[in-house]
Structures are given as structure tokens and as C-alpha cells.
Amino acid sequence: MEKVKVVSSNVVAVGYENNRLFVDYKSGSYVYENVPKEIYDGLLKADSKGKYMHQKVKGRYDYARLG
């Protein structure tokens, strides 16, 4: 899986594979489980990646810190 670098004050890069959303923040990397592809597509299109993550992902999907 290849991550896509994004323009954001907090999110560095994102990736998606097998219903898993991978997010590299400046503070660390996380994987969110069972995320629909539409959520990933929306994240890529969002003007504010951090706001989108807060509204659509955080608190809605199980996650784990990587590394």
C-alpha cells in the first residue's frame, strides 16, 4: 500500500487497504479498522483533513497506534 502525502497542519499522509485507513499524523501513525472506501475518498477531497478526520472518523471506528 502506498500512502498519499496531503497538505494539512496535522495530517502528513494517508493510505487505504482492505477497509483499513492508515493515517500518519505529525504525532504518530494510526490505523482505523472497517472504514468504508467512501470515507477515504472523502478525506482525500476534504479541504481540511484534520476537520474531516474529527467529523467522520475519530470516535466512529476502532483504531490502533502503529509502531
N, C-alpha and C positions, 0 to 999 in steps of 0.2 A: 504494500500500500504506500502510495506517495502522498505526502502532506502538501497542502497548498498554503503558501505564505499569504497572510492577509494584512491589511492596513488597519491597525487598531492600537489603542493606547495600552491594552492589557492582553489581548489575544495575539499570539505570534503566528501560529499555523494551525490548520485543521485538516482532518482526513476522515474517510468513511470506508468501512469494510464490514461485510456480514452483519449489518444492523448495529454496528458499533461506531460511535462518534468519538474520534480522537481529537483532543484539544490541547495545544501547547500554550500555556499562559506564561507570562514573564516569571510567575512564581512557581511553575511546575507543570507537569503533564498529567492529563487525566483521560480516562476512557469512560464513556457513558454507554450503557447497555440498552438494547432493544429500542433504538431510536429509528423512527421511520426515515426513509431517504428524503422525503419532502422537507423534513426539519433541516437536514444537512444542506439541501438546495437553498432553502430559505436563508440559512446562515451565510452562505456564500454571497447572496444577493443583498443582504441587510446593510444599510448604511452604517449602523453601529453594531459591531459584532458583540460587544460586551452587553449592550442592552438586549439584543436578541437572545443571547445565552441566558440572561437573567429572566426574561419573559417566557421563553419557550422550552428551556432545557433544565436549568437548575431547579431542583426540588421535584422534578417530574420523572426523572429517570435514575435508576441505580447507577452509581459511579464508583470508580476506584482511582486512587492516585498511582501513577506509574513511576517505577524507579524508586 
